[in-house]
Amino acid sequence: MNNGENGMKCFNGLSFVNVELTSRCNKKCWMCGRRKIEKNYPELAKWGDMEFELVTSISSQLPRGIVVQLHNNGEPTLYPKLYDALQCFKRQVRQFDTNGKLIFDRAEEIINNLEVITISVIENDPEGDEQYEITKQFLDLKGDRKPHVVYRMLGEVEKRERWEKLPGLIANRTLHSPMGSFQYRKEPTRPEHGICLDLLTHLVIDRYGKVSPCVRFDPERVGIIGDANKEKLIDIWNGKERKKWIDSNIEQRRDKIPLCSKCEFYGIATG
């Protein structure tokens, strides 16, 4: 699978990679699955940062021009070596999602050092006004320089119109259960071929180096298909475990994969 004409392995189809610089977060969103982990899986709630040596190893293996999203479950602006990490991925399209609390404080490391920054704006957020004011300060300082800004509207956001007036794009997202990608308020979009696009295009590397095909909520760690500390990413991409996941999707038997069996998402964000 995914071999070129000369039989050599390649990253055929890989378009997005999430690199979790940190699993730490400075916000307690009401709809975040981290609350369940902290309560029911305290042994997994060891939030921390990715070793920088692993960051550099990952960056050296990835193909040019793909999107690298420097986040997963944590807040990337908490990463101590944020500037250095951003410099590692200059060959790729750099982006991260943030709650925005620290974007002004770390503006010198962010401005002109990545292509896109996405600010997550959630409904019923008691810190919503503060988030908006920090964002305006950051935009005033940034001016016309990169990064471009996307506002990810999670649920029914109050005072939405003020965000629509800011420079940048609006990305609407429907909310689902904090316990996983199910019970969406609006039924997720499904591709005609019935295969999850995440499996065909995506790799996710958590701060320990564990590799998964998607960012779905996975407290039991049943979605791990490899370890970047021990294996080359290209071998994980072309490995038997990922192939098994894809084959099950092709057969319309997502129930055969523990993580997929509980998931209603098919890799297409729904607004």
NUNU-606307 format. One record per residue (C-alpha): x, y, z; residue in three letters; chain; residue number from 1. Coordinates in steps of 0.02 Angstrom, whole numbers, padded with zeros to 5 digits. Each point is the difference from the previous one (the first is absolute). Example, Ala and Ser with C-alpha at 12.3 -4.5 7.8 and 13.67 -1.06 7.14 Angstrom:
2
+--------+--------+--------+------+------+-----+
:   east :  north :     up : code : unit : pos :
+--------+--------+--------+------+------+-----+
:  00615 : -00225 :  00390 :  ALA :    A :   1 :
:  00069 :  00172 : -00033 :  SER :    A :   2 :
+--------+--------+--------+------+------+-----+
***
This chain:
271
+--------+--------+--------+------+------+-----+
:   east :  north :     up : code : unit : pos :
+--------+--------+--------+------+------+-----+
:  00000 :  00000 :  00000 :  MET :    A :   1 :
:  00058 :  00177 : -00042 :  ASN :    A :   2 :
:  00153 : -00059 : -00096 :  ASN :    A :   3 :
:  00064 :  00098 : -00148 :  GLY :    A :   4 :
:  00030 : -00071 : -00174 :  GLU :    A :   5 :
:  00175 : -00054 :  00052 :  ASN :    A :   6 :
: -00068 : -00094 :  00150 :  GLY :    A :   7 :
:  00068 :  00126 :  00125 :  MET :    A :   8 :
: -00110 :  00056 :  00144 :  LYS :    A :   9 :
: -00073 :  00175 : -00014 :  CYS :    A :  10 :
: -00120 :  00114 :  00092 :  PHE :    A :  11 :
: -00134 : -00021 : -00133 :  ASN :    A :  12 :
: -00153 :  00102 :  00051 :  GLY :    A :  13 :
:  00071 :  00076 :  00159 :  LEU :    A :  14 :
: -00062 :  00179 :  00011 :  SER :    A :  15 :
: -00014 :  00043 :  00185 :  PHE :    A :  16 :
:  00105 : -00042 :  00152 :  VAL :    A :  17 :
: -00042 :  00052 :  00178 :  ASN :    A :  18 :
:  00151 :  00018 :  00114 :  VAL :    A :  19 :
: -00050 :  00022 :  00181 :  GLU :    A :  20 :
:  00132 :  00119 :  00066 :  LEU :    A :  21 :
: -00084 : -00005 :  00170 :  THR :    A :  22 :
: -00148 : -00083 :  00083 :  SER :    A :  23 :
: -00008 :  00138 :  00132 :  ARG :    A :  24 :
: -00142 :  00125 : -00008 :  CYS :    A :  25 :
: -00039 :  00164 :  00089 :  ASN :    A :  26 :
: -00188 : -00004 : -00026 :  LYS :    A :  27 :
: -00139 : -00113 :  00067 :  LYS :    A :  28 :
: -00129 : -00004 : -00139 :  CYS :    A :  29 :
: -00165 : -00076 :  00055 :  TRP :    A :  30 :
: -00014 : -00113 : -00152 :  MET :    A :  31 :
:  00178 : -00068 :  00004 :  CYS :    A :  32 :
:  00030 : -00186 :  00022 :  GLY :    A :  33 :
:  00152 :  00037 :  00109 :  ARG :    A :  34 :
: -00119 :  00013 :  00148 :  ARG :    A :  35 :
: -00046 : -00185 : -00022 :  LYS :    A :  36 :
:  00182 : -00051 : -00011 :  ILE :    A :  37 :
:  00044 :  00096 :  00158 :  GLU :    A :  38 :
: -00145 : -00080 :  00093 :  LYS :    A :  39 :
: -00004 : -00178 : -00066 :  ASN :    A :  40 :
:  00176 : -00026 : -00067 :  TYR :    A :  41 :
:  00113 :  00100 :  00118 :  PRO :    A :  42 :
:  00149 : -00108 : -00048 :  GLU :    A :  43 :
: -00015 :  00072 : -00176 :  LEU :    A :  44 :
: -00016 :  00181 :  00058 :  ALA :    A :  45 :
:  00187 :  00026 :  00004 :  LYS :    A :  46 :
: -00001 :  00156 : -00106 :  TRP :    A :  47 :
:  00168 :  00057 : -00065 :  GLY :    A :  48 :
:  00107 :  00051 : -00149 :  ASP :    A :  49 :
:  00075 : -00095 : -00147 :  MET :    A :  50 :
:  00189 : -00018 :  00011 :  GLU :    A :  51 :
:  00078 :  00120 : -00124 :  PHE :    A :  52 :
:  00111 : -00138 : -00071 :  GLU :    A :  53 :
: -00158 : -00091 : -00052 :  LEU :    A :  54 :
: -00067 :  00158 : -00081 :  VAL :    A :  55 :
:  00157 :  00015 : -00106 :  THR :    A :  56 :
: -00005 : -00186 : -00044 :  SER :    A :  57 :
: -00180 :  00013 : -00059 :  ILE :    A :  58 :
:  00033 :  00157 : -00102 :  SER :    A :  59 :
:  00146 : -00083 : -00092 :  SER :    A :  60 :
: -00112 : -00143 : -00057 :  GLN :    A :  61 :
: -00151 :  00092 : -00068 :  LEU :    A :  62 :
: -00021 :  00044 : -00184 :  PRO :    A :  63 :
:  00004 :  00179 : -00059 :  ARG :    A :  64 :
: -00161 :  00099 : -00024 :  GLY :    A :  65 :
: -00121 : -00097 :  00110 :  ILE :    A :  66 :
: -00096 :  00083 :  00143 :  VAL :    A :  67 :
:  00078 : -00021 :  00171 :  VAL :    A :  68 :
: -00119 :  00041 :  00143 :  GLN :    A :  69 :
:  00099 :  00028 :  00159 :  LEU :    A :  70 :
: -00138 : -00049 :  00120 :  HIS :    A :  71 :
: -00106 : -00145 :  00055 :  ASN :    A :  72 :
: -00074 :  00001 :  00176 :  ASN :    A :  73 :
:  00106 :  00140 :  00074 :  GLY :    A :  74 :
:  00027 :  00187 : -00020 :  GLU :    A :  75 :
:  00152 :  00025 : -00114 :  PRO :    A :  76 :
:  00042 :  00174 :  00065 :  THR :    A :  77 :
:  00052 : -00083 :  00164 :  LEU :    A :  78 :
:  00144 : -00090 : -00086 :  TYR :    A :  79 :
:  00164 :  00073 :  00066 :  PRO :    A :  80 :
:  00090 : -00014 : -00168 :  LYS :    A :  81 :
: -00143 :  00057 : -00110 :  LEU :    A :  82 :
:  00108 :  00109 : -00114 :  TYR :    A :  83 :
:  00128 : -00139 : -00024 :  ASP :    A :  84 :
: -00137 : -00126 : -00038 :  ALA :    A :  85 :
: -00077 :  00114 : -00130 :  LEU :    A :  86 :
:  00170 :  00019 : -00084 :  GLN :    A :  87 :
:  00015 : -00189 : -00013 :  CYS :    A :  88 :
: -00148 : -00009 : -00119 :  PHE :    A :  89 :
:  00043 :  00143 : -00119 :  LYS :    A :  90 :
: -00016 : -00121 : -00147 :  ARG :    A :  91 :
: -00182 : -00034 :  00042 :  GLN :    A :  92 :
: -00159 :  00103 :  00021 :  VAL :    A :  93 :
:  00001 :  00037 :  00188 :  ARG :    A :  94 :
: -00161 :  00023 :  00099 :  GLN :    A :  95 :
: -00065 : -00022 :  00176 :  PHE :    A :  96 :
: -00163 :  00018 :  00094 :  ASP :    A :  97 :
:  00005 :  00107 :  00156 :  THR :    A :  98 :
: -00117 :  00067 :  00132 :  ASN :    A :  99 :
:  00088 :  00167 : -00025 :  GLY :    A : 100 :
:  00042 :  00037 :  00181 :  LYS :    A : 101 :
:  00187 :  00018 : -00035 :  LEU :    A : 102 :
:  00008 :  00054 : -00181 :  ILE :    A : 103 :
:  00040 :  00181 :  00044 :  PHE :    A : 104 :
:  00128 : -00048 :  00131 :  ASP :    A : 105 :
:  00089 : -00113 : -00125 :  ARG :    A : 106 :
: -00033 :  00106 : -00153 :  ALA :    A : 107 :
:  00184 :  00023 : -00043 :  GLU :    A : 108 :
:  00020 : -00188 : -00016 :  GLU :    A : 109 :
: -00161 : -00020 : -00100 :  ILE :    A : 110 :
: -00002 :  00145 : -00123 :  ILE :    A : 111 :
:  00081 : -00042 : -00168 :  ASN :    A : 112 :
:  00045 : -00174 :  00064 :  ASN :    A : 113 :
: -00151 : -00101 : -00056 :  LEU :    A : 114 :
: -00129 :  00009 : -00138 :  GLU :    A : 115 :
: -00166 : -00017 :  00093 :  VAL :    A : 116 :
: -00058 :  00019 :  00179 :  ILE :    A : 117 :
: -00173 : -00061 :  00048 :  THR :    A : 118 :
: -00087 :  00072 :  00152 :  ILE :    A : 119 :
: -00130 : -00115 :  00077 :  SER :    A : 120 :
: -00154 :  00098 :  00055 :  VAL :    A : 121 :
: -00124 : -00101 :  00102 :  ILE :    A : 122 :
: -00179 :  00027 :  00051 :  GLU :    A : 123 :
: -00040 :  00047 :  00180 :  ASN :    A : 124 :
:  00180 :  00050 :  00034 :  ASP :    A : 125 :
:  00017 :  00108 :  00157 :  PRO :    A : 126 :
:  00168 :  00060 : -00069 :  GLU :    A : 127 :
: -00072 :  00047 : -00169 :  GLY :    A : 128 :
:  00015 :  00188 :  00019 :  ASP :    A : 129 :
:  00179 : -00013 :  00060 :  GLU :    A : 130 :
:  00042 : -00116 : -00145 :  GLN :    A : 131 :
: -00070 :  00125 : -00124 :  TYR :    A : 132 :
:  00100 :  00146 :  00073 :  GLU :    A : 133 :
:  00163 : -00099 : -00001 :  ILE :    A : 134 :
: -00033 : -00050 : -00180 :  THR :    A : 135 :
: -00025 :  00182 : -00051 :  LYS :    A : 136 :
:  00163 :  00049 :  00084 :  GLN :    A : 137 :
:  00090 : -00138 : -00092 :  PHE :    A : 138 :
: -00076 :  00050 : -00167 :  LEU :    A : 139 :
:  00048 :  00183 :  00026 :  ASP :    A : 140 :
:  00179 : -00052 :  00036 :  LEU :    A : 141 :
:  00008 : -00125 : -00144 :  LYS :    A : 142 :
: -00071 :  00115 : -00133 :  GLY :    A : 143 :
:  00017 : -00073 : -00174 :  ASP :    A : 144 :
:  00134 : -00124 :  00050 :  ARG :    A : 145 :
: -00025 : -00187 :  00015 :  LYS :    A : 146 :
: -00081 : -00104 :  00069 :  PRO :    A : 147 :
: -00168 :  00008 : -00083 :  HIS :    A : 148 :
: -00139 : -00020 :  00129 :  VAL :    A : 149 :
: -00147 : -00120 :  00006 :  VAL :    A : 150 :
: -00136 :  00010 :  00133 :  TYR :    A : 151 :
: -00068 : -00173 :  00038 :  ARG :    A : 152 :
: -00178 :  00024 :  00064 :  MET :    A : 153 :
: -00043 : -00147 :  00113 :  LEU :    A : 154 :
: -00187 : -00012 :  00025 :  GLY :    A : 155 :
: -00117 :  00149 :  00019 :  GLU :    A : 156 :
:  00123 :  00139 :  00040 :  VAL :    A : 157 :
: -00070 :  00155 :  00085 :  GLU :    A : 158 :
:  00047 :  00170 : -00076 :  LYS :    A : 159 :
:  00052 : -00092 : -00156 :  ARG :    A : 160 :
: -00018 :  00156 : -00107 :  GLU :    A : 161 :
:  00151 :  00084 :  00080 :  ARG :    A : 162 :
:  00112 : -00143 : -00056 :  TRP :    A : 163 :
: -00070 :  00010 : -00176 :  GLU :    A : 164 :
:  00061 :  00180 : -00011 :  LYS :    A : 165 :
:  00181 : -00045 :  00039 :  LEU :    A : 166 :
:  00123 : -00035 : -00142 :  PRO :    A : 167 :
:  00008 : -00186 : -00037 :  GLY :    A : 168 :
: -00112 : -00149 : -00036 :  LEU :    A : 169 :
: -00145 : -00076 :  00098 :  ILE :    A : 170 :
: -00002 : -00190 :  00016 :  ALA :    A : 171 :
: -00162 : -00067 :  00073 :  ASN :    A : 172 :
:  00002 : -00160 :  00101 :  ARG :    A : 173 :
: -00142 : -00097 :  00078 :  THR :    A : 174 :
:  00025 : -00069 :  00176 :  LEU :    A : 175 :
: -00003 : -00182 :  00049 :  HIS :    A : 176 :
:  00007 : -00097 :  00162 :  SER :    A : 177 :
:  00154 :  00036 :  00108 :  PRO :    A : 178 :
:  00020 : -00189 :  00014 :  MET :    A : 179 :
:  00036 : -00024 : -00185 :  GLY :    A : 180 :
: -00047 :  00038 : -00179 :  SER :    A : 181 :
: -00183 : -00045 :  00012 :  PHE :    A : 182 :
: -00166 :  00082 :  00049 :  GLN :    A : 183 :
:  00035 :  00145 : -00117 :  TYR :    A : 184 :
: -00126 :  00141 :  00000 :  ARG :    A : 185 :
:  00004 : -00012 : -00189 :  LYS :    A : 186 :
:  00031 : -00164 : -00089 :  GLU :    A : 187 :
:  00180 : -00006 : -00064 :  PRO :    A : 188 :
:  00031 :  00001 : -00187 :  THR :    A : 189 :
:  00047 : -00168 : -00075 :  ARG :    A : 190 :
:  00098 : -00023 : -00161 :  PRO :    A : 191 :
: -00080 : -00096 : -00142 :  GLU :    A : 192 :
:  00129 : -00138 :  00008 :  HIS :    A : 193 :
: -00032 : -00028 :  00186 :  GLY :    A : 194 :
:  00185 :  00002 :  00049 :  ILE :    A : 195 :
:  00058 :  00116 :  00138 :  CYS :    A : 196 :
:  00110 :  00133 : -00079 :  LEU :    A : 197 :
:  00107 :  00008 :  00156 :  ASP :    A : 198 :
:  00061 : -00176 : -00034 :  LEU :    A : 199 :
:  00050 :  00046 : -00177 :  LEU :    A : 200 :
:  00084 :  00167 :  00035 :  THR :    A : 201 :
:  00046 :  00021 :  00184 :  HIS :    A : 202 :
:  00125 : -00047 :  00134 :  LEU :    A : 203 :
: -00004 :  00059 :  00181 :  VAL :    A : 204 :
:  00150 : -00007 :  00117 :  ILE :    A : 205 :
: -00029 :  00031 :  00184 :  ASP :    A : 206 :
:  00128 :  00077 :  00116 :  ARG :    A : 207 :
:  00070 : -00172 :  00044 :  TYR :    A : 208 :
:  00025 : -00044 : -00183 :  GLY :    A : 209 :
: -00148 : -00120 : -00011 :  LYS :    A : 210 :
: -00076 :  00005 : -00174 :  VAL :    A : 211 :
: -00185 : -00008 : -00043 :  SER :    A : 212 :
: -00097 :  00027 : -00162 :  PRO :    A : 213 :
: -00114 :  00135 :  00074 :  CYS :    A : 214 :
: -00029 :  00119 :  00146 :  VAL :    A : 215 :
: -00156 : -00086 :  00065 :  ARG :    A : 216 :
: -00023 : -00009 :  00189 :  PHE :    A : 217 :
:  00091 : -00158 :  00053 :  ASP :    A : 218 :
:  00029 : -00015 :  00189 :  PRO :    A : 219 :
:  00022 : -00189 : -00012 :  GLU :    A : 220 :
:  00137 :  00021 : -00133 :  ARG :    A : 221 :
: -00076 : -00126 : -00120 :  VAL :    A : 222 :
:  00040 :  00109 : -00151 :  GLY :    A : 223 :
:  00190 : -00012 :  00006 :  ILE :    A : 224 :
:  00077 : -00073 : -00158 :  ILE :    A : 225 :
:  00184 :  00034 :  00031 :  GLY :    A : 226 :
:  00136 :  00086 :  00101 :  ASP :    A : 227 :
:  00107 :  00139 : -00077 :  ALA :    A : 228 :
:  00137 : -00034 :  00127 :  ASN :    A : 229 :
:  00027 : -00176 : -00067 :  LYS :    A : 230 :
: -00064 :  00002 : -00179 :  GLU :    A : 231 :
:  00018 :  00109 : -00152 :  LYS :    A : 232 :
: -00157 :  00097 : -00041 :  LEU :    A : 233 :
:  00001 : -00065 : -00178 :  ILE :    A : 234 :
: -00003 : -00178 :  00067 :  ASP :    A : 235 :
: -00147 :  00040 :  00114 :  ILE :    A : 236 :
: -00092 :  00082 : -00146 :  TRP :    A : 237 :
:  00025 : -00156 : -00105 :  ASN :    A : 238 :
: -00022 : -00121 :  00144 :  GLY :    A : 239 :
: -00119 : -00146 :  00025 :  LYS :    A : 240 :
: -00098 :  00085 :  00140 :  GLU :    A : 241 :
: -00051 :  00151 : -00103 :  ARG :    A : 242 :
: -00041 : -00113 : -00148 :  LYS :    A : 243 :
: -00116 : -00101 :  00113 :  LYS :    A : 244 :
: -00093 :  00159 :  00046 :  TRP :    A : 245 :
: -00019 :  00051 : -00182 :  ILE :    A : 246 :
: -00056 : -00173 : -00055 :  ASP :    A : 247 :
: -00134 : -00003 :  00134 :  SER :    A : 248 :
: -00065 :  00169 : -00062 :  ASN :    A : 249 :
: -00001 : -00064 : -00180 :  ILE :    A : 250 :
: -00101 : -00150 :  00057 :  GLU :    A : 251 :
: -00120 :  00116 :  00093 :  GLN :    A : 252 :
:  00049 : -00091 :  00160 :  ARG :    A : 253 :
:  00057 :  00140 :  00113 :  ARG :    A : 254 :
: -00065 : -00106 :  00144 :  ASP :    A : 255 :
:  00156 : -00108 : -00020 :  LYS :    A : 256 :
:  00112 :  00144 :  00057 :  ILE :    A : 257 :
: -00029 :  00047 :  00184 :  PRO :    A : 258 :
:  00025 :  00187 : -00022 :  LEU :    A : 259 :
: -00097 :  00011 : -00164 :  CYS :    A : 260 :
: -00144 : -00101 :  00071 :  SER :    A : 261 :
: -00043 :  00141 :  00121 :  LYS :    A : 262 :
:  00028 :  00141 : -00125 :  CYS :    A : 263 :
: -00123 :  00088 : -00115 :  GLU :    A : 264 :
:  00131 :  00110 : -00082 :  PHE :    A : 265 :
:  00065 : -00033 : -00176 :  TYR :    A : 266 :
:  00139 :  00128 : -00011 :  GLY :    A : 267 :
: -00110 :  00141 : -00066 :  ILE :    A : 268 :
: -00026 :  00144 :  00121 :  ALA :    A : 269 :
: -00183 :  00048 :  00015 :  THR :    A : 270 :
: -00064 :  00175 :  00037 :  GLY :    A : 271 :
+--------+--------+--------+------+------+-----+
***
